[in-house]
Amino acid sequence: MITTNSTVKTPLGEGIAQAPAFSIRDGHDNDVATAVLVRLPINDATRPHLNKSNCLTPHATLSGLWVFQVKELAL
């Protein structure tokens, strides 16, 4: 189970979960996905992904926030 401050492995490297998992819903209140907000350091692996739609902090310099589906993560 992913909880706040858990270390998780993402497709971009190891990061820290910033909140428990949450549901993403469509306009009809149907769950579309379960996601987690993850803080990752800005480095050579993450820098090219700052402009992707799942990055909430495109101008970050030290660490950034990304949203990943739970199925993309490992503990």
PQR file with spaces between the fields and no chain letter, atoms N, CA, C, O and H, PARSE charges and radii, in Angstrom:
ATOM       1  N    MET     1       0.839   -1.181    0.000 -0.4000 1.5000
ATOM       2  CA   MET     1       0.000    0.000    0.000 -0.0000 2.0000
ATOM       3  C    MET     1       0.886    1.246    0.000  0.5500 1.7000
ATOM       4  O    MET     1       1.836    1.339    0.777 -0.5500 1.4000
ATOM       5  N    ILE     2       0.576    2.182   -0.856 -0.4000 1.5000
ATOM       6  CA   ILE     2       1.355    3.414   -0.973 -0.0000 2.0000
ATOM       7  C    ILE     2       0.751    4.449   -0.027  0.5500 1.7000
ATOM       8  O    ILE     2      -0.438    4.761   -0.103 -0.5500 1.4000
ATOM       9  H    ILE     2      -0.196    2.107   -1.487  0.4000 1.0000
ATOM      10  N    THR     3       1.590    4.976    0.865 -0.4000 1.5000
ATOM      11  CA   THR     3       1.159    6.004    1.807 -0.0000 2.0000
ATOM      12  C    THR     3       2.052    7.229    1.649  0.5500 1.7000
ATOM      13  O    THR     3       3.063    7.183    0.948 -0.5500 1.4000
ATOM      14  H    THR     3       2.556    4.723    0.927  0.4000 1.0000
ATOM      15  N    THR     4       1.680    8.311    2.296 -0.4000 1.5000
ATOM      16  CA   THR     4       2.478    9.527    2.269 -0.0000 2.0000
ATOM      17  C    THR     4       3.888    9.233    2.760  0.5500 1.7000
ATOM      18  O    THR     4       4.073    8.531    3.755 -0.5500 1.4000
ATOM      19  H    THR     4       0.859    8.349    2.866  0.4000 1.0000
ATOM      20  N    ASN     5       4.870    9.766    2.069 -0.4000 1.5000
ATOM      21  CA   ASN     5       6.298    9.619    2.365 -0.0000 2.0000
ATOM      22  C    ASN     5       6.855    8.229    2.075  0.5500 1.7000
ATOM      23  O    ASN     5       7.974    7.920    2.485 -0.5500 1.4000
ATOM      24  H    ASN     5       4.720   10.336    1.261  0.4000 1.0000
ATOM      25  N    SER     6       6.094    7.385    1.375 -0.4000 1.5000
ATOM      26  CA   SER     6       6.617    6.085    0.943 -0.0000 2.0000
ATOM      27  C    SER     6       7.591    6.304   -0.209  0.5500 1.7000
ATOM      28  O    SER     6       7.358    7.151   -1.072 -0.5500 1.4000
ATOM      29  H    SER     6       5.185    7.636    1.042  0.4000 1.0000
ATOM      30  N    THR     7       8.674    5.545   -0.223 -0.4000 1.5000
ATOM      31  CA   THR     7       9.578    5.556   -1.374 -0.0000 2.0000
ATOM      32  C    THR     7       8.984    4.649   -2.439  0.5500 1.7000
ATOM      33  O    THR     7       8.644    3.498   -2.163 -0.5500 1.4000
ATOM      34  H    THR     7       8.863    4.857    0.478  0.4000 1.0000
ATOM      35  N    VAL     8       8.858    5.167   -3.655 -0.4000 1.5000
ATOM      36  CA   VAL     8       8.278    4.398   -4.756 -0.0000 2.0000
ATOM      37  C    VAL     8       9.195    4.449   -5.967  0.5500 1.7000
ATOM      38  O    VAL     8       9.939    5.412   -6.156 -0.5500 1.4000
ATOM      39  H    VAL     8       9.135    6.101   -3.879  0.4000 1.0000
ATOM      40  N    LYS     9       9.137    3.411   -6.778 -0.4000 1.5000
ATOM      41  CA   LYS     9       9.881    3.369   -8.037 -0.0000 2.0000
ATOM      42  C    LYS     9       8.911    3.725   -9.146  0.5500 1.7000
ATOM      43  O    LYS     9       7.866    3.091   -9.298 -0.5500 1.4000
ATOM      44  H    LYS     9       8.533    2.629   -6.625  0.4000 1.0000
ATOM      45  N    THR    10       9.261    4.743   -9.923 -0.4000 1.5000
ATOM      46  CA   THR    10       8.435    5.214  -11.025 -0.0000 2.0000
ATOM      47  C    THR    10       9.156    4.914  -12.338  0.5500 1.7000
ATOM      48  O    THR    10      10.313    4.494  -12.322 -0.5500 1.4000
ATOM      49  H    THR    10      10.110    5.257   -9.800  0.4000 1.0000
ATOM      50  N    PRO    11       8.492    5.121  -13.465 -0.5600 1.5000
ATOM      51  CA   PRO    11       9.183    4.964  -14.752  0.2800 2.0000
ATOM      52  C    PRO    11      10.349    5.953  -14.928  0.5500 1.7000
ATOM      53  O    PRO    11      11.207    5.752  -15.786 -0.5500 1.4000
ATOM      54  N    LEU    12      10.377    7.024  -14.113 -0.4000 1.5000
ATOM      55  CA   LEU    12      11.434    8.035  -14.219 -0.0000 2.0000
ATOM      56  C    LEU    12      12.492    7.908  -13.135  0.5500 1.7000
ATOM      57  O    LEU    12      13.447    8.684  -13.116 -0.5500 1.4000
ATOM      58  H    LEU    12       9.680    7.188  -13.415  0.4000 1.0000
ATOM      59  N    GLY    13      12.343    6.951  -12.239 -0.4000 1.5000
ATOM      60  CA   GLY    13      13.304    6.776  -11.154 -0.0000 2.0000
ATOM      61  C    GLY    13      12.606    6.706   -9.805  0.5500 1.7000
ATOM      62  O    GLY    13      11.379    6.649   -9.727 -0.5500 1.4000
ATOM      63  H    GLY    13      11.567    6.320  -12.255  0.4000 1.0000
ATOM      64  N    GLU    14      13.400    6.712   -8.752 -0.4000 1.5000
ATOM      65  CA   GLU    14      12.866    6.594   -7.399 -0.0000 2.0000
ATOM      66  C    GLU    14      12.424    7.951   -6.873  0.5500 1.7000
ATOM      67  O    GLU    14      13.114    8.956   -7.041 -0.5500 1.4000
ATOM      68  H    GLU    14      14.397    6.758   -8.816  0.4000 1.0000
ATOM      69  N    GLY    15      11.256    7.959   -6.230 -0.4000 1.5000
ATOM      70  CA   GLY    15      10.721    9.197   -5.681 -0.0000 2.0000
ATOM      71  C    GLY    15       9.989    8.956   -4.381  0.5500 1.7000
ATOM      72  O    GLY    15       9.995    7.847   -3.847 -0.5500 1.4000
ATOM      73  H    GLY    15      10.695    7.143   -6.093  0.4000 1.0000
ATOM      74  N    ILE    16       9.355   10.002   -3.873 -0.4000 1.5000
ATOM      75  CA   ILE    16       8.626    9.961   -2.608 -0.0000 2.0000
ATOM      76  C    ILE    16       7.165   10.298   -2.871  0.5500 1.7000
ATOM      77  O    ILE    16       6.853   11.333   -3.460 -0.5500 1.4000
ATOM      78  H    ILE    16       9.349   10.903   -4.306  0.4000 1.0000
ATOM      79  N    ALA    17       6.259    9.403   -2.424 -0.4000 1.5000
ATOM      80  CA   ALA    17       4.822    9.660   -2.553 -0.0000 2.0000
ATOM      81  C    ALA    17       4.460   10.842   -1.660  0.5500 1.7000
ATOM      82  O    ALA    17       4.831   10.872   -0.486 -0.5500 1.4000
ATOM      83  H    ALA    17       6.513    8.562   -1.945  0.4000 1.0000
ATOM      84  N    GLN    18       3.753   11.797   -2.200 -0.4000 1.5000
ATOM      85  CA   GLN    18       3.394   13.002   -1.465 -0.0000 2.0000
ATOM      86  C    GLN    18       2.005   12.933   -0.842  0.5500 1.7000
ATOM      87  O    GLN    18       1.635   13.794   -0.044 -0.5500 1.4000
ATOM      88  H    GLN    18       3.452   11.773   -3.154  0.4000 1.0000
ATOM      89  N    ALA    19       1.243   11.916   -1.201 -0.4000 1.5000
ATOM      90  CA   ALA    19      -0.118   11.751   -0.667 -0.0000 2.0000
ATOM      91  C    ALA    19      -0.551   10.323   -0.931  0.5500 1.7000
ATOM      92  O    ALA    19       0.032    9.650   -1.781 -0.5500 1.4000
ATOM      93  H    ALA    19       1.544   11.216   -1.848  0.4000 1.0000
ATOM      94  N    PRO    20      -1.564    9.847   -0.218 -0.5600 1.5000
ATOM      95  CA   PRO    20      -2.078    8.507   -0.530  0.2800 2.0000
ATOM      96  C    PRO    20      -2.712    8.489   -1.921  0.5500 1.7000
ATOM      97  O    PRO    20      -2.983    9.542   -2.498 -0.5500 1.4000
ATOM      98  N    ALA    21      -2.942    7.316   -2.442 -0.4000 1.5000
ATOM      99  CA   ALA    21      -3.552    7.178   -3.773 -0.0000 2.0000
ATOM     100  C    ALA    21      -4.917    7.863   -3.808  0.5500 1.7000
ATOM     101  O    ALA    21      -5.631    7.903   -2.806 -0.5500 1.4000
ATOM     102  H    ALA    21      -2.722    6.461   -1.973  0.4000 1.0000
ATOM     103  N    PHE    22      -5.267    8.402   -4.976 -0.4000 1.5000
ATOM     104  CA   PHE    22      -6.566    9.042   -5.172 -0.0000 2.0000
ATOM     105  C    PHE    22      -7.152    8.574   -6.486  0.5500 1.7000
ATOM     106  O    PHE    22      -6.432    8.090   -7.360 -0.5500 1.4000
ATOM     107  H    PHE    22      -4.687    8.370   -5.791  0.4000 1.0000
ATOM     108  N    SER    23      -8.467    8.719   -6.624 -0.4000 1.5000
ATOM     109  CA   SER    23      -9.162    8.282   -7.837 -0.0000 2.0000
ATOM     110  C    SER    23      -9.297    9.434   -8.809  0.5500 1.7000
ATOM     111  O    SER    23      -9.529   10.577   -8.415 -0.5500 1.4000
ATOM     112  H    SER    23      -9.051    9.111   -5.914  0.4000 1.0000
ATOM     113  N    ILE    24      -9.150    9.120  -10.080 -0.4000 1.5000
ATOM     114  CA   ILE    24      -9.429   10.068  -11.161 -0.0000 2.0000
ATOM     115  C    ILE    24     -10.742    9.617  -11.763  0.5500 1.7000
ATOM     116  O    ILE    24     -10.889    8.453  -12.136 -0.5500 1.4000
ATOM     117  H    ILE    24      -8.962    8.192  -10.400  0.4000 1.0000
ATOM     118  N    ARG    25     -11.707   10.534  -11.863 -0.4000 1.5000
ATOM     119  CA   ARG    25     -13.052   10.178  -12.319 -0.0000 2.0000
ATOM     120  C    ARG    25     -13.414   10.939  -13.591  0.5500 1.7000
ATOM     121  O    ARG    25     -12.893   12.021  -13.865 -0.5500 1.4000
ATOM     122  H    ARG    25     -11.588   11.479  -11.560  0.4000 1.0000
ATOM     123  N    ASP    26     -14.315   10.344  -14.353 -0.4000 1.5000
ATOM     124  CA   ASP    26     -14.816   11.021  -15.541 -0.0000 2.0000
ATOM     125  C    ASP    26     -16.013   11.890  -15.149  0.5500 1.7000
ATOM     126  O    ASP    26     -16.328   12.003  -13.965 -0.5500 1.4000
ATOM     127  H    ASP    26     -14.738    9.466  -14.131  0.4000 1.0000
ATOM     128  N    GLY    27     -16.663   12.488  -16.101 -0.4000 1.5000
ATOM     129  CA   GLY    27     -17.794   13.378  -15.846 -0.0000 2.0000
ATOM     130  C    GLY    27     -19.036   12.688  -15.325  0.5500 1.7000
ATOM     131  O    GLY    27     -19.989   13.352  -14.919 -0.5500 1.4000
ATOM     132  H    GLY    27     -16.406   12.396  -17.063  0.4000 1.0000
ATOM     133  N    HIS    28     -19.041   11.376  -15.331 -0.4000 1.5000
ATOM     134  CA   HIS    28     -20.199   10.617  -14.863 -0.0000 2.0000
ATOM     135  C    HIS    28     -19.934    9.927  -13.538  0.5500 1.7000
ATOM     136  O    HIS    28     -20.646    8.993  -13.171 -0.5500 1.4000
ATOM     137  H    HIS    28     -18.266   10.836  -15.660  0.4000 1.0000
ATOM     138  N    ASP    29     -18.920   10.375  -12.821 -0.4000 1.5000
ATOM     139  CA   ASP    29     -18.547    9.834  -11.510 -0.0000 2.0000
ATOM     140  C    ASP    29     -18.046    8.396  -11.559  0.5500 1.7000
ATOM     141  O    ASP    29     -18.119    7.682  -10.560 -0.5500 1.4000
ATOM     142  H    ASP    29     -18.342   11.134  -13.120  0.4000 1.0000
ATOM     143  N    ASN    30     -17.539    7.967  -12.710 -0.4000 1.5000
ATOM     144  CA   ASN    30     -16.945    6.637  -12.834 -0.0000 2.0000
ATOM     145  C    ASN    30     -15.436    6.753  -12.629  0.5500 1.7000
ATOM     146  O    ASN    30     -14.808    7.665  -13.168 -0.5500 1.4000
ATOM     147  H    ASN    30     -17.480    8.548  -13.522  0.4000 1.0000
ATOM     148  N    ASP    31     -14.849    5.841  -11.857 -0.4000 1.5000
ATOM     149  CA   ASP    31     -13.401    5.834  -11.673 -0.0000 2.0000
ATOM     150  C    ASP    31     -12.721    5.479  -12.992  0.5500 1.7000
ATOM     151  O    ASP    31     -13.062    4.479  -13.625 -0.5500 1.4000
ATOM     152  H    ASP    31     -15.359    5.100  -11.419  0.4000 1.0000
ATOM     153  N    VAL    32     -11.769    6.295  -13.396 -0.4000 1.5000
ATOM     154  CA   VAL    32     -11.003    6.066  -14.613 -0.0000 2.0000
ATOM     155  C    VAL    32      -9.661    5.436  -14.268  0.5500 1.7000
ATOM     156  O    VAL    32      -9.195    4.529  -14.958 -0.5500 1.4000
ATOM     157  H    VAL    32     -11.492    7.107  -12.881  0.4000 1.0000
ATOM     158  N    ALA    33      -9.038    5.925  -13.189 -0.4000 1.5000
ATOM     159  CA   ALA    33      -7.729    5.420  -12.767 -0.0000 2.0000
ATOM     160  C    ALA    33      -7.503    5.774  -11.308  0.5500 1.7000
ATOM     161  O    ALA    33      -8.171    6.644  -10.750 -0.5500 1.4000
ATOM     162  H    ALA    33      -9.416    6.661  -12.628  0.4000 1.0000
ATOM     163  N    THR    34      -6.556    5.089  -10.710 -0.4000 1.5000
ATOM     164  CA   THR    34      -6.096    5.422   -9.363 -0.0000 2.0000
ATOM     165  C    THR    34      -4.673    5.925   -9.513  0.5500 1.7000
ATOM     166  O    THR    34      -3.844    5.278  -10.153 -0.5500 1.4000
ATOM     167  H    THR    34      -6.013    4.382  -11.163  0.4000 1.0000
ATOM     168  N    ALA    35      -4.387    7.081   -8.922 -0.4000 1.5000
ATOM     169  CA   ALA    35      -3.102    7.735   -9.138 -0.0000 2.0000
ATOM     170  C    ALA    35      -2.461    8.163   -7.821  0.5500 1.7000
ATOM     171  O    ALA    35      -3.102    8.190   -6.771 -0.5500 1.4000
ATOM     172  H    ALA    35      -5.060    7.607   -8.402  0.4000 1.0000
ATOM     173  N    VAL    36      -1.166    8.498   -7.915 -0.4000 1.5000
ATOM     174  CA   VAL    36      -0.395    8.959   -6.763 -0.0000 2.0000
ATOM     175  C    VAL    36       0.453   10.153   -7.198  0.5500 1.7000
ATOM     176  O    VAL    36       1.012   10.159   -8.295 -0.5500 1.4000
ATOM     177  H    VAL    36      -0.645    8.477   -8.769  0.4000 1.0000
ATOM     178  N    LEU    37       0.545   11.153   -6.338 -0.4000 1.5000
ATOM     179  CA   LEU    37       1.416   12.302   -6.563 -0.0000 2.0000
ATOM     180  C    LEU    37       2.801   11.951   -6.022  0.5500 1.7000
ATOM     181  O    LEU    37       2.938   11.577   -4.858 -0.5500 1.4000
ATOM     182  H    LEU    37       0.091   11.148   -5.447  0.4000 1.0000
ATOM     183  N    VAL    38       3.836   12.073   -6.875 -0.4000 1.5000
ATOM     184  CA   VAL    38       5.187   11.656   -6.498 -0.0000 2.0000
ATOM     185  C    VAL    38       6.171   12.805   -6.730  0.5500 1.7000
ATOM     186  O    VAL    38       6.151   13.454   -7.776 -0.5500 1.4000
ATOM     187  H    VAL    38       3.724   12.377   -7.821  0.4000 1.0000
ATOM     188  N    ARG    39       7.036   13.044   -5.729 -0.4000 1.5000
ATOM     189  CA   ARG    39       8.111   14.036   -5.861 -0.0000 2.0000
ATOM     190  C    ARG    39       9.366   13.311   -6.337  0.5500 1.7000
ATOM     191  O    ARG    39       9.792   12.319   -5.748 -0.5500 1.4000
ATOM     192  H    ARG    39       7.052   12.517   -4.880  0.4000 1.0000
ATOM     193  N    LEU    40       9.948   13.831   -7.421 -0.4000 1.5000
ATOM     194  CA   LEU    40      11.179   13.276   -7.987 -0.0000 2.0000
ATOM     195  C    LEU    40      12.229   14.373   -8.092  0.5500 1.7000
ATOM     196  O    LEU    40      11.885   15.535   -8.305 -0.5500 1.4000
ATOM     197  H    LEU    40       9.601   14.638   -7.900  0.4000 1.0000
ATOM     198  N    PRO    41      13.503   14.024   -7.945 -0.5600 1.5000
ATOM     199  CA   PRO    41      14.555   15.027   -8.137  0.2800 2.0000
ATOM     200  C    PRO    41      14.656   15.388   -9.621  0.5500 1.7000
ATOM     201  O    PRO    41      14.399   14.558  -10.494 -0.5500 1.4000
ATOM     202  N    ILE    42      15.029   16.623   -9.885 -0.4000 1.5000
ATOM     203  CA   ILE    42      15.271   17.027  -11.271 -0.0000 2.0000
ATOM     204  C    ILE    42      16.698   16.599  -11.609  0.5500 1.7000
ATOM     205  O    ILE    42      17.660   17.059  -10.994 -0.5500 1.4000
ATOM     206  H    ILE    42      15.238   17.296   -9.176  0.4000 1.0000
ATOM     207  N    ASN    43      16.817   15.715  -12.591 -0.4000 1.5000
ATOM     208  CA   ASN    43      18.117   15.209  -13.028 -0.0000 2.0000
ATOM     209  C    ASN    43      18.026   14.904  -14.526  0.5500 1.7000
ATOM     210  O    ASN    43      17.042   15.261  -15.173 -0.5500 1.4000
ATOM     211  H    ASN    43      16.036   15.341  -13.090  0.4000 1.0000
ATOM     212  N    ASP    44      19.028   14.259  -15.064 -0.4000 1.5000
ATOM     213  CA   ASP    44      19.048   13.971  -16.499 -0.0000 2.0000
ATOM     214  C    ASP    44      17.889   13.071  -16.926  0.5500 1.7000
ATOM     215  O    ASP    44      17.425   13.160  -18.063 -0.5500 1.4000
ATOM     216  H    ASP    44      19.828   13.968  -14.538  0.4000 1.0000
ATOM     217  N    ALA    45      17.418   12.207  -16.030 -0.4000 1.5000
ATOM     218  CA   ALA    45      16.315   11.306  -16.372 -0.0000 2.0000
ATOM     219  C    ALA    45      14.959   12.008  -16.329  0.5500 1.7000
ATOM     220  O    ALA    45      14.079   11.689  -17.128 -0.5500 1.4000
ATOM     221  H    ALA    45      17.795   12.135  -15.106  0.4000 1.0000
ATOM     222  N    THR    46      14.779   12.950  -15.419 -0.4000 1.5000
ATOM     223  CA   THR    46      13.468   13.593  -15.254 -0.0000 2.0000
ATOM     224  C    THR    46      13.322   14.897  -16.046  0.5500 1.7000
ATOM     225  O    THR    46      12.214   15.261  -16.440 -0.5500 1.4000
ATOM     226  H    THR    46      15.495   13.209  -14.770  0.4000 1.0000
ATOM     227  N    ARG    47      14.422   15.590  -16.279 -0.4000 1.5000
ATOM     228  CA   ARG    47      14.366   16.898  -16.950 -0.0000 2.0000
ATOM     229  C    ARG    47      13.598   16.864  -18.278  0.5500 1.7000
ATOM     230  O    ARG    47      12.810   17.776  -18.527 -0.5500 1.4000
ATOM     231  H    ARG    47      15.323   15.293  -15.959  0.4000 1.0000
ATOM     232  N    PRO    48      13.792   15.851  -19.149 -0.5600 1.5000
ATOM     233  CA   PRO    48      13.047   15.845  -20.413  0.2800 2.0000
ATOM     234  C    PRO    48      11.530   15.640  -20.239  0.5500 1.7000
ATOM     235  O    PRO    48      10.766   15.839  -21.183 -0.5500 1.4000
ATOM     236  N    HIS    49      11.102   15.246  -19.041 -0.4000 1.5000
ATOM     237  CA   HIS    49       9.686   14.962  -18.798 -0.0000 2.0000
ATOM     238  C    HIS    49       8.964   16.087  -18.059  0.5500 1.7000
ATOM     239  O    HIS    49       7.802   15.932  -17.683 -0.5500 1.4000
ATOM     240  H    HIS    49      11.723   15.084  -18.274  0.4000 1.0000
ATOM     241  N    LEU    50       9.635   17.209  -17.850 -0.4000 1.5000
ATOM     242  CA   LEU    50       9.014   18.330  -17.152 -0.0000 2.0000
ATOM     243  C    LEU    50       7.828   18.918  -17.926  0.5500 1.7000
ATOM     244  O    LEU    50       6.920   19.490  -17.322 -0.5500 1.4000
ATOM     245  H    LEU    50      10.579   17.334  -18.156  0.4000 1.0000
ATOM     246  N    ASN    51       7.832   18.785  -19.232 -0.4000 1.5000
ATOM     247  CA   ASN    51       6.755   19.375  -20.034 -0.0000 2.0000
ATOM     248  C    ASN    51       5.625   18.391  -20.331  0.5500 1.7000
ATOM     249  O    ASN    51       4.705   18.729  -21.076 -0.5500 1.4000
ATOM     250  H    ASN    51       8.569   18.321  -19.722  0.4000 1.0000
ATOM     251  N    LYS    52       5.671   17.191  -19.771 -0.4000 1.5000
ATOM     252  CA   LYS    52       4.616   16.192  -19.994 -0.0000 2.0000
ATOM     253  C    LYS    52       3.370   16.563  -19.179  0.5500 1.7000
ATOM     254  O    LYS    52       3.464   17.288  -18.189 -0.5500 1.4000
ATOM     255  H    LYS    52       6.418   16.917  -19.166  0.4000 1.0000
ATOM     256  N    SER    53       2.227   16.070  -19.594 -0.4000 1.5000
ATOM     257  CA   SER    53       0.973   16.434  -18.946 -0.0000 2.0000
ATOM     258  C    SER    53       0.849   15.924  -17.515  0.5500 1.7000
ATOM     259  O    SER    53       0.051   16.461  -16.746 -0.5500 1.4000
ATOM     260  H    SER    53       2.150   15.481  -20.398  0.4000 1.0000
ATOM     261  N    ASN    54       1.620   14.895  -17.133 -0.4000 1.5000
ATOM     262  CA   ASN    54       1.519   14.399  -15.761 -0.0000 2.0000
ATOM     263  C    ASN    54       2.459   15.129  -14.796  0.5500 1.7000
ATOM     264  O    ASN    54       2.500   14.792  -13.613 -0.5500 1.4000
ATOM     265  H    ASN    54       2.268   14.459  -17.758  0.4000 1.0000
ATOM     266  N    CYS    55       3.211   16.120  -15.279 -0.4000 1.5000
ATOM     267  CA   CYS    55       4.096   16.924  -14.431 -0.0000 2.0000
ATOM     268  C    CYS    55       3.353   18.186  -14.005  0.5500 1.7000
ATOM     269  O    CYS    55       2.872   18.942  -14.849 -0.5500 1.4000
ATOM     270  H    CYS    55       3.177   16.394  -16.240  0.4000 1.0000
ATOM     271  N    LEU    56       3.260   18.413  -12.697 -0.4000 1.5000
ATOM     272  CA   LEU    56       2.550   19.583  -12.171 -0.0000 2.0000
ATOM     273  C    LEU    56       3.471   20.778  -11.957  0.5500 1.7000
ATOM     274  O    LEU    56       2.995   21.879  -11.680 -0.5500 1.4000
ATOM     275  H    LEU    56       3.650   17.798  -12.011  0.4000 1.0000
ATOM     276  N    THR    57       4.771   20.581  -12.081 -0.4000 1.5000
ATOM     277  CA   THR    57       5.746   21.638  -11.800 -0.0000 2.0000
ATOM     278  C    THR    57       6.740   21.768  -12.957  0.5500 1.7000
ATOM     279  O    THR    57       7.913   21.432  -12.792 -0.5500 1.4000
ATOM     280  H    THR    57       5.158   19.687  -12.306  0.4000 1.0000
ATOM     281  N    PRO    58       6.299   22.247  -14.119 -0.5600 1.5000
ATOM     282  CA   PRO    58       7.166   22.269  -15.298  0.2800 2.0000
ATOM     283  C    PRO    58       8.370   23.204  -15.190  0.5500 1.7000
ATOM     284  O    PRO    58       9.302   23.082  -15.985 -0.5500 1.4000
ATOM     285  N    HIS    59       8.379   24.124  -14.239 -0.4000 1.5000
ATOM     286  CA   HIS    59       9.500   25.058  -14.095 -0.0000 2.0000
ATOM     287  C    HIS    59      10.378   24.712  -12.889  0.5500 1.7000
ATOM     288  O    HIS    59      11.174   25.542  -12.451 -0.5500 1.4000
ATOM     289  H    HIS    59       7.621   24.223  -13.594  0.4000 1.0000
ATOM     290  N    ALA    60      10.243   23.511  -12.356 -0.4000 1.5000
ATOM     291  CA   ALA    60      11.014   23.101  -11.184 -0.0000 2.0000
ATOM     292  C    ALA    60      12.509   23.026  -11.506  0.5500 1.7000
ATOM     293  O    ALA    60      12.902   22.762  -12.643 -0.5500 1.4000
ATOM     294  H    ALA    60       9.596   22.837  -12.712  0.4000 1.0000
ATOM     295  N    THR    61      13.327   23.263  -10.486 -0.4000 1.5000
ATOM     296  CA   THR    61      14.774   23.187  -10.679 -0.0000 2.0000
ATOM     297  C    THR    61      15.436   22.137   -9.784  0.5500 1.7000
ATOM     298  O    THR    61      16.435   21.543  -10.188 -0.5500 1.4000
ATOM     299  H    THR    61      13.007   23.477   -9.562  0.4000 1.0000
ATOM     300  N    LEU    62      14.908   21.893   -8.582 -0.4000 1.5000
ATOM     301  CA   LEU    62      15.510   20.917   -7.670 -0.0000 2.0000
ATOM     302  C    LEU    62      14.713   19.621   -7.592  0.5500 1.7000
ATOM     303  O    LEU    62      15.286   18.533   -7.657 -0.5500 1.4000
ATOM     304  H    LEU    62      14.096   22.375   -8.254  0.4000 1.0000
ATOM     305  N    SER    63      13.401   19.732   -7.452 -0.4000 1.5000
ATOM     306  CA   SER    63      12.531   18.555   -7.436 -0.0000 2.0000
ATOM     307  C    SER    63      11.192   18.951   -8.022  0.5500 1.7000
ATOM     308  O    SER    63      10.787   20.112   -7.960 -0.5500 1.4000
ATOM     309  H    SER    63      12.935   20.615   -7.399  0.4000 1.0000
ATOM     310  N    GLY    64      10.509   17.967   -8.596 -0.4000 1.5000
ATOM     311  CA   GLY    64       9.231   18.232   -9.246 -0.0000 2.0000
ATOM     312  C    GLY    64       8.180   17.244   -8.803  0.5500 1.7000
ATOM     313  O    GLY    64       8.485   16.237   -8.165 -0.5500 1.4000
ATOM     314  H    GLY    64      10.838   17.024   -8.646  0.4000 1.0000
ATOM     315  N    LEU    65       6.917   17.543   -9.152 -0.4000 1.5000
ATOM     316  CA   LEU    65       5.788   16.691   -8.805 -0.0000 2.0000
ATOM     317  C    LEU    65       5.170   16.110  -10.065  0.5500 1.7000
ATOM     318  O    LEU    65       4.844   16.830  -11.009 -0.5500 1.4000
ATOM     319  H    LEU    65       6.669   18.361   -9.671  0.4000 1.0000
ATOM     320  N    TRP    66       5.016   14.793  -10.059 -0.4000 1.5000
ATOM     321  CA   TRP    66       4.399   14.081  -11.168 -0.0000 2.0000
ATOM     322  C    TRP    66       3.248   13.238  -10.637  0.5500 1.7000
ATOM     323  O    TRP    66       3.274   12.790   -9.490 -0.5500 1.4000
ATOM     324  H    TRP    66       5.281   14.208   -9.292  0.4000 1.0000
ATOM     325  N    VAL    67       2.246   13.026  -11.469 -0.4000 1.5000
ATOM     326  CA   VAL    67       1.139   12.122  -11.142 -0.0000 2.0000
ATOM     327  C    VAL    67       1.348   10.846  -11.954  0.5500 1.7000
ATOM     328  O    VAL    67       1.493   10.893  -13.175 -0.5500 1.4000
ATOM     329  H    VAL    67       2.225   13.390  -12.400  0.4000 1.0000
ATOM     330  N    PHE    68       1.362    9.703  -11.260 -0.4000 1.5000
ATOM     331  CA   PHE    68       1.509    8.400  -11.902 -0.0000 2.0000
ATOM     332  C    PHE    68       0.349    7.512  -11.498  0.5500 1.7000
ATOM     333  O    PHE    68      -0.147    7.598  -10.375 -0.5500 1.4000
ATOM     334  H    PHE    68       1.244    9.665  -10.268  0.4000 1.0000
ATOM     335  N    GLN    69      -0.082    6.661  -12.413 -0.4000 1.5000
ATOM     336  CA   GLN    69      -1.065    5.654  -12.060 -0.0000 2.0000
ATOM     337  C    GLN    69      -0.410    4.644  -11.133  0.5500 1.7000
ATOM     338  O    GLN    69       0.783    4.366  -11.253 -0.5500 1.4000
ATOM     339  H    GLN    69       0.321    6.591  -13.325  0.4000 1.0000
ATOM     340  N    VAL    70      -1.189    4.094  -10.206 -0.4000 1.5000
ATOM     341  CA   VAL    70      -0.670    3.135   -9.228 -0.0000 2.0000
ATOM     342  C    VAL    70      -0.027    1.956   -9.947  0.5500 1.7000
ATOM     343  O    VAL    70       0.991    1.439   -9.486 -0.5500 1.4000
ATOM     344  H    VAL    70      -2.159    4.320  -10.108  0.4000 1.0000
ATOM     345  N    LYS    71      -0.597    1.525  -11.061 -0.4000 1.5000
ATOM     346  CA   LYS    71      -0.052    0.369  -11.771 -0.0000 2.0000
ATOM     347  C    LYS    71       1.335    0.635  -12.361  0.5500 1.7000
ATOM     348  O    LYS    71       2.026   -0.313  -12.734 -0.5500 1.4000
ATOM     349  H    LYS    71      -1.424    1.946  -11.435  0.4000 1.0000
ATOM     350  N    GLU    72       1.763    1.904  -12.456 -0.4000 1.5000
ATOM     351  CA   GLU    72       3.098    2.242  -12.947 -0.0000 2.0000
ATOM     352  C    GLU    72       4.149    2.239  -11.847  0.5500 1.7000
ATOM     353  O    GLU    72       5.339    2.366  -12.135 -0.5500 1.4000
ATOM     354  H    GLU    72       1.202    2.675  -12.153  0.4000 1.0000
ATOM     355  N    LEU    73       3.730    2.097  -10.583 -0.4000 1.5000
ATOM     356  CA   LEU    73       4.624    2.241   -9.445 -0.0000 2.0000
ATOM     357  C    LEU    73       4.932    0.906   -8.773  0.5500 1.7000
ATOM     358  O    LEU    73       4.158   -0.047   -8.850 -0.5500 1.4000
ATOM     359  H    LEU    73       2.763    1.994  -10.349  0.4000 1.0000
ATOM     360  N    ALA    74       6.086    0.871   -8.115 -0.4000 1.5000
ATOM     361  CA   ALA    74       6.481   -0.291   -7.301 -0.0000 2.0000
ATOM     362  C    ALA    74       7.051    0.247   -5.995  0.5500 1.7000
ATOM     363  O    ALA    74       7.626    1.335   -5.950 -0.5500 1.4000
ATOM     364  H    ALA    74       6.715    1.646   -8.053  0.4000 1.0000
ATOM     365  N    LEU    75       6.883   -0.527   -4.951 -0.4000 1.5000
ATOM     366  CA   LEU    75       7.429   -0.122   -3.632 -0.0000 2.0000
ATOM     367  C    LEU    75       8.860   -0.562   -3.471  0.5500 1.7000
ATOM     368  O    LEU    75       9.471   -0.307   -2.433 -0.5500 1.4000
ATOM     369  H    LEU    75       6.416   -1.411   -4.988  0.4000 1.0000
